Amino acid sequence: MNDKGTKIAAMIVVPFVLFIAIGMVYESSTGLNMITGERKTSGVGADKWGEEELSKITQSTTNPSITSKPSCDESYPSVCIPQYPPDLDCDEIAYSNFIVRGSDPHGFDRDGDGIGCEK
């Protein structure tokens, strides 16, 4: 093989070998597949995390109070105001002079001009 062919082969093989090595280290230290993110069920690193640790991780990532946004009311399309109930007043939200469309369940647009919590 000539020098050019050797350089091209090295440019392909070296990154591939590094990728595989990094993946193996990642999987053995976390117990997760680097590409799919799935937990390994057998082999090196599969028992890295005990069931108790995994349940803590699962609980923190599935807790709706942590991961989900409040359901925004469609009557206020330019801001995210939680749906009614509870009834909110202007002094209980961080917005002013925002668009109000439709039913206005919180009553932010008292004069009916389409602008909520006017200042």
Secondary structure, 3 states (H helix, E strand, C coil): CCHHHHHHHHHHHHHHHHHHHHHHHHHHHHCECCCCCCECCCCCCCCCCCHHHHHHHHHHHHCHHHHCCCCECCCCCCCCCECCCCCCCHHHCCCCCEECCCCCCCCCCCCCCCEECCC
